[in-house]
């Protein structure tokens, strides 16, 4: 490393570095130097602190003259001689200033999250922690977490409060590893959301168990088929609801279904992007095959269930669901149809087939199930059994009169 008495005259004469930076050490003050890289000239100090070599930038020429930079260098070198690590101190200041918004952004960028999940995380934070987003994460106390969780539960519901604070817990766990203070100490000594676990303050949530009652299926089918006479995309919503019931697909999986994922020749449909991350290929029961063949004849692309919105697929179904509820007297949600499928299937197919049809993974303790890999063809007979059971519960006459004949 070349040595040079750094003055305004000598610094001015230094030519820009070609490919690699050149470091010049000052002959007058040991540890003080100048880094020439490209078209920039940056002053620095370098010294070992606590067994580590530390190099700290002071500023650029000509914003700083060599004399001013040398004065700053003397002050920094004096602190370093006393054991102060300026690099660690800078990291500590940066870590301490990381806001919840910044931590959320880093967390989302580092994780392989689906676009919808990213939107949900952002939404949860805006609703539950809008006034905390620009607050340093290290400044969110355990007491503040307890108070906000209780208040959010009272105003937005217990499930919403738990959901939001699970997101906050994940962000804080990530930040403890991602942002470190001096000597590698974590930004947060502990996760403030753990207070909810330690005090048993998480709200108890009762999982929804609602289904379309089997004795109500005929009335539900009649009301759904009546949607076919409506002009406001009624036939598409009718077929969408039937597909949900006869396949157990989640509402988004069915709404986003593309014709490129439907193979009428092989009699299968595939959901490439599922909740558990594994593509899901389902065999088509006769009833479902007929339903999709009719829709395919309409020639509408690319979605099976087109919509008028920006997404291009069906999104808005509220007014149609309201109509079905009013006509049938059955109060249901779209996810209730998946639960209804699962309930009916549990009575006519083995457990491994039910998991395969619903795309559920076996638990870590279910060793035997880990060896059972059910293909679409192996599940075809079971899918037909479930469809037949649903059709029998709905009554053949109602279906045939609606233009959906029984087929085997």
C-alpha positions in Angstrom: 0.0 0.0 0.0 1.7 3.3 -1.1 2.4 6.0 1.4 1.8 9.7 0.7 1.7 12.9 2.7 -2.0 13.7 2.1 -2.3 17.4 1.3 -4.7 19.2 -1.0 -2.1 19.4 -3.7 -1.1 15.6 -3.6 -4.7 14.5 -3.3 -5.7 16.6 -6.3 -3.0 15.0 -8.4 -4.0 11.4 -7.8 -5.5 9.9 -10.9 -8.8 7.9 -10.7 -8.3 4.1 -10.2 -8.8 2.0 -13.3 -10.1 -1.4 -12.2 -9.3 -1.9 -8.6 -9.3 0.6 -5.7 -5.9 2.0 -4.6 -5.3 2.8 -0.9 -2.9 5.5 0.1 -1.6 5.7 3.7 -0.8 9.1 5.2 2.8 9.5 6.1 2.0 12.0 8.9 -0.8 10.2 10.8 -0.6 6.4 11.0 -4.0 4.8 10.4 -5.2 7.6 8.3 -5.5 7.1 4.5 -7.3 7.8 1.2 -9.1 5.3 -1.0 -9.2 6.1 -4.7 -11.9 4.1 -6.6 -13.3 5.0 -10.0 -13.8 8.8 -9.8 -14.1 9.0 -6.0 -11.6 9.8 -3.3 -12.6 8.7 0.2 -10.7 9.3 3.5 -10.6 6.4 6.0 -9.1 5.3 9.2 -7.9 1.8 9.9 -6.9 0.2 13.2 -7.2 -3.0 15.1 -9.9 -3.0 17.9 -10.4 -5.9 20.2 -8.5 -8.2 17.9 -10.4 -7.1 14.7 -9.1 -4.9 11.9 -11.6 -2.1 11.4 -11.7 0.4 8.5 -14.1 3.4 8.8 -14.9 5.9 6.0 -14.7 9.5 7.1 -16.0 11.4 4.0 -15.0 12.3 0.4 -12.7 14.8 -1.2 -13.3 17.6 -2.0 -16.1 17.9 0.5 -13.5 17.4 3.2 -10.0 18.9 2.9 -7.1 16.7 4.0 -6.6 18.8 7.1 -10.2 18.5 8.2 -10.3 14.8 7.4 -7.0 14.3 9.4 -8.6 16.1 12.4 -11.6 13.7 12.3 -9.3 10.8 11.9 -7.4 11.7 15.0 -10.6 11.8 17.0 -11.8 8.4 15.7 -8.4 6.8 16.2 -8.4 8.0 19.7 -11.7 6.4 20.5 -10.5 3.2 18.8 -7.4 3.2 21.0 -9.7 3.2 24.0 -11.5 0.1 22.7 -14.4 1.7 21.0 -15.4 -0.2 17.8 -16.9 2.3 15.4 -18.2 -0.4 13.1 -20.0 -2.2 15.9 -21.3 1.1 17.1 -22.7 2.0 13.7 -24.3 -1.4 13.4 -25.9 -1.0 16.8 -27.3 2.4 15.9 -28.6 1.1 12.6 -30.2 -2.0 14.3 -31.7 0.1 17.0 -33.4 2.4 14.4 -34.9 -0.4 12.4 -38.7 0.3 12.2 -41.5 -2.2 12.1 -42.1 -1.2 8.5 -38.5 -1.9 7.6 -38.4 -5.2 9.4 -41.6 -6.2 7.6 -40.1 -5.3 4.3 -36.9 -7.3 5.0 -39.0 -10.3 6.3 -41.2 -10.4 3.2 -38.2 -10.0 0.9 -36.3 -12.8 2.6 -39.2 -15.3 2.6 -40.6 -17.2 -0.4 -44.1 -16.0 0.2 -47.1 -16.1 -2.2 -48.2 -12.7 -3.4 -51.5 -13.1 -1.6 -49.7 -13.9 1.7 -47.6 -10.7 1.2 -50.7 -8.6 0.8 -52.3 -10.2 3.9 -49.2 -9.6 6.0 -49.2 -5.9 4.9 -52.9 -5.6 5.6 -52.6 -7.2 9.1 -49.8 -4.8 10.0 -51.6 -1.7 8.7 -54.8 -2.5 10.5 -53.4 -3.7 13.8 -50.1 -1.7 14.0 -50.6 1.3 11.7 -49.3 3.7 14.4 -46.3 1.4 15.1 -45.1 1.0 11.5 -42.5 3.9 11.7 -41.6 3.2 15.3 -38.3 1.4 16.1 -39.0 -2.3 16.5 -36.8 -2.3 19.6 -39.2 0.3 21.1 -42.2 -2.0 21.1 -42.5 -3.2 24.7 -44.0 -6.4 26.1 -46.6 -4.3 28.0 -47.6 -2.5 24.7 -48.0 -5.9 23.0 -50.3 -7.1 25.8 -52.4 -4.0 25.8 -52.7 -3.8 22.0 -53.6 -7.5 21.7 -56.5 -7.1 24.2 -57.7 -4.0 22.5 -57.5 -5.3 19.0 -59.4 -8.4 20.1 -62.2 -6.2 21.5 -62.5 -4.1 18.4 -61.7 -6.5 15.5 -62.4 -9.9 17.0 -60.3 -12.5 18.8 -59.3 -14.4 15.7 -58.2 -11.2 13.9 -56.1 -10.2 17.0 -54.4 -13.6 17.2 -53.7 -13.5 13.4 -52.1 -10.1 13.5 -49.9 -10.9 16.5 -48.7 -14.1 14.9 -47.5 -12.0 12.0 -45.8 -9.6 14.5 -44.2 -12.5 16.3 -42.8 -13.9 13.0 -41.3 -10.5 12.1 -39.7 -10.1 15.5 -38.2 -13.5 15.4 -36.7 -12.7 12.0 -35.4 -9.3 13.1 -33.6 -10.9 16.0 -31.5 -12.8 13.6 -31.3 -10.4 10.7 -30.4 -7.2 12.7 -27.6 -7.5 15.2 -26.0 -5.0 17.6 -22.4 -5.0 18.9 -20.6 -8.3 19.2 -23.4 -10.1 17.4 -26.0 -9.4 20.0 -29.6 -9.5 18.6 -31.6 -6.4 18.0 -34.2 -7.7 20.4 -33.1 -9.4 23.6 -36.4 -11.3 23.4 -39.5 -11.4 21.3 -42.1 -9.1 23.0 -45.0 -11.1 21.6 -43.9 -14.0 23.8 -45.6 -12.2 26.6 -48.9 -13.5 25.2 -47.7 -17.0 25.5 -46.1 -16.6 29.0 -49.3 -15.0 30.3 -51.6 -17.3 28.4 -53.2 -14.3 26.8 -53.8 -15.7 23.3 -57.5 -15.8 22.6 -59.0 -19.2 22.4 -60.3 -19.8 18.9 -63.0 -22.3 18.0 -62.5 -23.7 14.6 -65.5 -23.4 12.3 -67.4 -26.7 12.0 -70.2 -25.5 9.8 -71.4 -27.5 6.8 -74.4 -27.7 4.6 -76.6 -30.1 6.5 -77.2 -33.2 4.4 -81.0 -32.9 4.7 -80.7 -29.3 3.3 -78.8 -30.3 0.2 -81.9 -30.7 -2.1 -83.0 -27.1 -1.2 -79.5 -25.9 -1.7 -79.2 -27.6 -5.1 -82.5 -26.1 -6.2 -81.4 -22.6 -5.3 -78.0 -23.0 -6.9 -79.4 -24.3 -10.1 -81.8 -21.3 -10.2 -78.8 -19.1 -10.6 -78.5 -20.4 -14.2 -81.5 -18.2 -15.2 -79.9 -15.0 -14.0 -78.1 -12.7 -16.4 -75.5 -11.3 -14.0 -73.0 -14.2 -14.5 -75.4 -16.5 -12.7 -74.5 -19.7 -14.8 -70.8 -19.2 -14.0 -71.5 -18.8 -10.2 -73.8 -21.8 -10.3 -71.1 -24.0 -11.8 -68.4 -22.5 -9.5 -70.5 -23.5 -6.4 -71.1 -27.0 -7.7 -67.4 -27.4 -8.5 -66.5 -26.4 -5.0 -68.9 -28.9 -3.5 -68.0 -31.8 -5.8 -64.2 -31.4 -5.6 -63.5 -29.9 -2.2 -61.3 -27.2 -3.8 -60.6 -24.0 -1.9 -62.5 -21.0 -3.2 -59.4 -19.3 -4.6 -58.2 -22.5 -6.2 -61.4 -22.9 -8.1 -61.9 -19.2 -8.9 -58.4 -19.0 -10.5 -58.7 -22.3 -12.4 -57.5 -22.0 -16.0 -58.4 -24.1 -18.9 -54.7 -24.9 -19.4 -54.9 -26.7 -16.0 -57.9 -28.8 -17.1 -57.4 -32.0 -19.2 -60.8 -33.3 -20.4 -59.1 -36.1 -22.3 -57.3 -37.4 -19.2 -60.3 -36.3 -17.1 -58.2 -34.4 -14.6 -57.7 -30.9 -13.3 -54.6 -29.5 -11.6 -54.2 -26.7 -9.1 -50.5 -25.6 -9.5 -50.4 -23.2 -6.6 -51.9 -24.7 -3.4 -51.9 -23.8 0.2 -49.3 -26.5 1.1 -47.1 -25.7 -1.9 -47.7 -29.0 -3.7 -49.4 -29.1 -7.1 -52.7 -30.9 -6.7 -54.1 -33.1 -9.6 -57.6 -34.3 -9.1 -59.6 -36.9 -11.2 -62.9 -35.7 -12.6 -66.0 -37.5 -11.5 -68.6 -37.9 -14.3 -70.7 -35.1 -12.9 -67.7 -32.7 -12.8 -66.5 -33.7 -16.2 -69.9 -32.9 -17.7 -70.0 -29.6 -15.9 -66.5 -28.6 -17.2 -67.3 -29.9 -20.7 -70.3 -27.6 -20.9 -68.3 -24.7 -19.8 -65.5 -25.5 -22.2 -68.1 -25.4 -25.1 -68.7 -21.7 -24.3 -65.3 -21.0 -25.6 -64.4 -18.5 -22.9 -60.6 -18.2 -22.1 -58.4 -18.3 -20.2 -60.3 -18.9 -17.0 -62.9 -21.5 -16.4 -64.9 -19.0 -14.4 -64.4 -15.6 -16.0 -65.0 -12.3 -14.2 -65.3 -8.6 -15.2 -62.7 -7.4 -12.7 -59.0 -6.7 -13.2 -58.0 -10.3 -12.4 -60.0 -11.7 -15.3 -61.5 -14.5 -13.1 -64.6 -14.7 -10.9 -64.2 -12.7 -7.7 -67.6 -11.2 -6.7 -70.1 -13.8 -5.6 -71.8 -12.1 -2.7 -75.1 -11.2 -4.3 -75.4 -14.7 -5.7 -74.6 -16.3 -2.4 -77.2 -14.0 -0.7 -79.8 -15.2 -3.2 -79.0 -18.9 -2.6 -79.2 -18.4 1.1 -82.6 -16.6 0.8 -84.2 -19.1 -1.5 -82.8 -22.3 0.2 -82.8 -21.1 3.8 -79.3 -22.6 4.1 -76.8 -20.2 5.6 -73.3 -21.2 4.3 -69.9 -19.9 3.3 -67.8 -20.9 0.4 -65.4 -22.8 2.7 -68.5 -24.7 4.1 -68.7 -26.4 0.8 -65.2 -27.8 1.2 -66.1 -29.0 4.7 -69.3 -30.5 3.3 -67.3 -32.4 0.7 -64.9 -33.7 3.4 -67.8 -34.7 5.7 -69.6 -36.7 2.9 -66.3 -38.2 1.7 -65.3 -39.4 5.2 -68.3 -41.7 5.1 -67.6 -43.4 1.8 -63.8 -43.4 1.2 -60.8 -44.5 3.2 -58.7 -41.9 5.1 -55.8 -42.0 2.7 -58.1 -41.2 -0.2 -59.8 -38.4 1.7 -56.3 -36.8 2.3 -55.4 -37.2 -1.3 -58.6 -35.6 -2.5 -58.2 -32.7 -0.2 -54.5 -32.4 -0.8 -53.8 -32.8 3.0 -50.3 -33.8 4.0 -49.9 -36.6 6.6 -48.6 -35.6 10.0 -45.0 -36.2 10.9 -46.1 -39.1 13.2 -48.0 -40.9 10.5 -45.2 -43.1 9.2 -47.4 -45.5 7.2 -49.3 -42.7 5.4 -45.9 -41.3 4.3 -45.4 -44.3 2.1 -48.9 -44.1 0.5 -48.7 -41.8 -2.6 -52.1 -41.7 -4.3 -52.2 -40.8 -7.9 -55.1 -39.2 -9.7 -56.0 -42.5 -11.3 -56.0 -44.2 -7.9 -58.3 -41.6 -6.5 -60.7 -41.7 -9.5 -62.9 -44.4 -8.0 -63.1 -42.6 -4.7 -63.9 -39.2 -6.3 -66.8 -41.0 -8.2 -68.1 -42.5 -4.9 -68.2 -39.0 -3.3 -69.9 -37.5 -6.3 -72.5 -40.3 -6.3 -73.2 -39.8 -2.6 -73.7 -36.1 -3.1 -76.0 -36.6 -6.0 -78.1 -39.1 -4.1 -78.4 -36.7 -1.2 -79.4 -33.9 -3.6 -82.1 -36.1 -5.3 -81.8 -37.2 -8.9 -85.0 -35.6 -10.0 -83.9 -32.1 -9.1 -80.7 -32.5 -11.1 -82.3 -34.0 -14.2 -84.9 -31.3 -14.3 -82.1 -28.7 -14.2 -80.4 -30.1 -17.2 -77.8 -32.1 -15.4 -78.5 -35.7 -16.1 -77.2 -38.6 -14.1 -74.3 -40.3 -15.9 -72.2 -43.4 -15.2 
